[in-house]
Amino acid sequence: MSQPEKYLDLPLEEVIGDRFGRYSKYIIQDRALPDARDGLKPVQRRILYAMYEEKNTHDKNFRKAAKTVGTVIGNYHPHGDSSVYEAMVRLSQQWKVRNDLVEMHGNNGSIDGDPPAAMRYTEARLSSIASELLRDIGKETVDFIPNFDDTISEPVVLPAKFPNLLVNGSTGISSGYATDIPPHNLSEVIDAVIMKIDKPTATLEDLMSSIKGPDFPTGGIIQGIDGIKKAYETGKGKVVVRGRAKVEDVRGNRQQIVIDEIPFEVNKANMVKKMDELRIDRKVEGIAEVRDETDRTGLRVVIELKKDANSQGVLNYLYKNTDLQVTYHFNMVAIQDKTPKLLSLPQILDAYIAHQKEVVTRQTIFDLKKANDRAHIVEGLIKAISILDKLIATIRASKDKSDAKKRIISAYDFSEAQAEAIVMLQLYRLTNTDITSLEKEAEELRKAIEELESILASDKKLFQTIKKDLKQLKKSFADSRKTVIEDKIEELTFNIEVTVASEDVLVSTTRDGYVKRTSIRSYGASNGEDFAMKEEDYLVGLTELNTTDNLLLFTNKGKYIYIPVHALPDIRWKDLGQHISNIVSIDKDERIIQGVPVREFNDENYLVFFTKNGMVKRSELALYNAQRHSKALIALNLKGDDEVINVFQTDGNSDVFVASNKGFGLWYHESEISVVGQRAAGVKAIKLKENEYVVNGQVFDDLSEPSIVVVTQRGACKRMKLREFEKSSRAKRGLIMLRELKSKPHRVKGLFIVDENDTICFRTAKGNTHSLYPLELSTSDRYSNGSFVIDSDNEGEVSEVWKEAIYSKPFDESAE
């Protein structure tokens, strides 16, 4: 008869869910998370217990680490040797644990992340404080369970005579849970435990008068007392941890930053490398050299600064952009009652106190039983000595040991244990003097039993014992705090000069969107000639700026691009600039209308925008100080097919001139334009008729009595004085600037307010480009159509007019 099949037909989700659930439970309980009572993960507990069992303690010689690892794997922890050795090494690394539990001879790694020597080379033993975790484990203080192969027993938890979970902290990741508990100062934690024993209702404020906050083995500075409080209250919270750095003066009128403490769990070598990379990539100015001068006397990283560098600015930049300052996230998860729990500070202390109460109770019961057993024996021996001769006779008459015991018990009413002790007595103990020492021992035992019974009878007495023990421990092992705590998180600020080398450069922008910065030297070497540009493109700006300045580029579609000058590509005068789309994405048909250089975003300055459909908008320049530089931002709201014609920066006291294609010009003061927000559409600039649009808007200072130049589509050009016009108000029709013709009337293609240095350029339909110096033209009145500069029948009509960009120095203090 064939055997029935033993396979179950189960859905995959069910099987995977069940198996992963079991695996997760194992990981959480038996690998990655510490126990709330002794603060140890299973592998750490097994290492310490194995070393204790092998008598590899602080009062004996060091022993090969490989021997201990072998014992741990063979007896308690059936996993890889490297995982056990790494856990053992971590317990000895003084930059990782606040009070090291293992002492190691040989290379046990470094704060630079160097690996430790192999376990065959290193030697280890328990530290003296680790022995306190194991003290009294032989007194049945904790439960034992069989090991993996049922050959010996191992402890479920250690007696932990000090609150190791808080003192050494813990970090671990399991499935679904992670933990990050920082190390604390032993003396502070013990004070808090004692306070909680004396006053179980102690508030968090009370406890924080003892425990100020974490105390990292690497020192450093913690900022943010609110974060600590929140973490102690809820189990989660964050603080800022920064290294300790000071600025020192060195010879040659220079300074250097010296770092002698770094944040907890930061790899020093990586931190120094990052600092040097910032110097090489010129992300930060003013650093001459970064040196790691750490030696056996202590940690020391030196950042040598250039002459006149802003030392505080550089230091703040390093805090912000390197691991010299990090955020530490508390996540105080530990195993309590076989379950992972997020614990507050009071809960962690309560868990420890409950554990100590159980340990000391069990220890007292053990000691009491031992004392009672001994007292019983001593009582038997005292009685035996008083009837010694009879006893000897009885024993001599007996056949063997067991017969002697039986006779003694029946004849003299001794108990089994007492009879055993009597027959095992050595002859020398039968001397007369011994009775006194036995009576003395009996008296001592009676006192000890009384004391132990009183401890078991009263919780108060029990807690007194615990406190006395903790105070003794504090006396032996406490040291002063290493980490400084500051209430507030410091706002990190530094000027742009810290990150950018201050250098005067020439910034050029073309209508089609090619931008670059050029060194003044490169411009000079070319005498300002042979500027690289595509055909049909032209310059809209040529400005001498500093690398610490900013440039706002405005497009015809009402967008603007914020570019710090130092972020512009550095390209020679004779080479083509980089297209703006390589820096920020813009539309294919988007053109650059104007570039506005900005050194500071002052409240007194404004931007004035003119649009084709007759709108004008005035906004405060400060609104355009963008935080994000990665995309084009909205400069104003355009309706329908409207587009921006021109943009100007003003100081609020300028005049405005708007011209339409049908030859109407309107002049008024900019105060007529109400100030609106960044995204607003603005107000009407000029009243337009059908098929009429704005050709240009100009902003000027009327004190200079400027000239107005008009170019028409038929190639005519004329110059007028401003006084030909009357100053009016906004949104009017304006005054006519051309004589109306019945056939082929002139239409304005370009209008500019010019001075003696300006050149006007225009392009015809056939692609020819012409330039003219408007001040060579004689002045005309408003009713003339000017004089022809080209023959539009041969060359085609004028398609585009612009004012040639001239070299300007907007922030030249000497020119002011």
Number of C-alpha atoms within 10 A of each C-alpha: 3 4 5 6 6 6 6 6 6 8 8 9 9 10 11 11 11 12 12 13 13 11 12 17 18 14 17 24 20 16 18 24 26 29 26 30 27 23 28 26 24 20 23 20 22 24 25 28 25 21 23 19 11 12 14 21 22 18 11 10 11 17 17 17 22 18 15 24 24 16 17 24 18 13 19 24 19 13 12 10 16 12 12 21 22 15 15 25 25 19 25 24 21 18 18 21 22 25 25 22 27 25 22 23 15 13 16 22 15 16 19 13 13 12 13 17 13 14 23 10 13 19 20 26 27 26 21 17 19 25 20 17 22 18 16 18 20 11 17 17 24 19 13 14 11 13 15 14 11 10 9 12 15 19 19 15 25 28 27 24 24 25 26 25 25 27 25 27 24 25 18 17 14 16 14 9 18 18 25 20 26 24 23 28 26 26 22 25 24 24 19 22 27 21 17 19 20 14 11 12 11 14 12 15 11 14 21 17 12 17 23 19 24 24 29 28 25 23 22 24 23 29 20 17 19 15 23 25 21 16 23 25 17 17 23 22 18 19 22 21 27 24 23 18 20 14 17 13 10 11 6 7 9 15 20 22 21 20 20 19 23 27 26 26 16 19 16 22 15 14 18 21 15 17 23 19 14 18 18 14 9 14 14 23 23 23 24 15 15 20 15 16 13 13 8 5 6 9 17 17 20 21 25 22 22 17 14 10 19 18 24 15 21 24 21 19 20 19 18 17 15 17 23 26 23 21 14 20 18 22 24 28 27 32 22 17 11 13 12 20 16 18 23 20 21 21 16 25 25 18 20 24 20 13 22 23 17 16 23 23 18 17 21 22 19 17 17 20 14 15 20 16 14 17 20 16 22 21 16 19 22 18 15 22 18 12 11 14 11 15 20 15 10 15 20 11 12 16 9 10 13 13 13 21 24 17 19 26 17 10 12 14 12 22 17 14 15 24 24 19 16 21 16 10 12 9 7 8 11 13 9 10 9 14 19 11 11 16 15 12 16 20 13 14 21 15 13 16 20 12 15 22 14 14 20 17 11 11 13 14 15 20 19 16 15 20 19 12 14 20 16 11 18 18 11 11 12 16 13 10 17 18 25 17 18 13 12 14 15 11 8 12 12 16 12 16 17 23 20 19 17 15 13 16 22 24 27 22 26 25 20 21 22 21 24 24 27 23 17 17 13 16 18 11 11 13 11 13 11 11 17 12 16 12 7 11 12 19 22 21 24 19 22 22 25 20 22 21 19 22 20 19 24 26 27 22 24 23 21 24 27 23 20 19 24 21 14 20 16 18 17 19 26 17 13 15 25 18 17 20 14 9 18 14 13 19 10 8 8 16 18 25 23 23 26 17 23 20 14 12 15 14 11 11 16 22 22 24 25 26 27 20 24 26 22 26 26 29 24 22 21 16 16 18 15 12 7 11 14 12 15 21 17 18 23 22 17 21 10 7 8 17 19 27 21 22 26 17 20 20 14 17 14 16 19 23 25 25 29 30 21 23 24 21 24 25 25 22 20 24 15 16 21 12 19 15 14 20 16 16 20 24 19 18 30 26 19 20 10 5 7 16 19 28 25 24 28 20 22 19 13 14 8 9 12 17 18 21 21 25 29 27 22 24 26 21 22 26 26 22 16 17 12 13 17 12 16 15 18 24 20 16 17 25 17 17 23 23 14 16 9 7 6 8 14 21 21 26 27 26 29 25 20 19 15 11 10 17 17 21 18 21 20 20 14 13 15 13 14 14 15 15 14 23 18 9 15 11 16 15 16 21 11 13 23 24 15 14 15 17 12 17 9 8 16 18 19 26 18 17 24 19 20 18 18 14 14 13 14 15 16 10 7 5 7 6
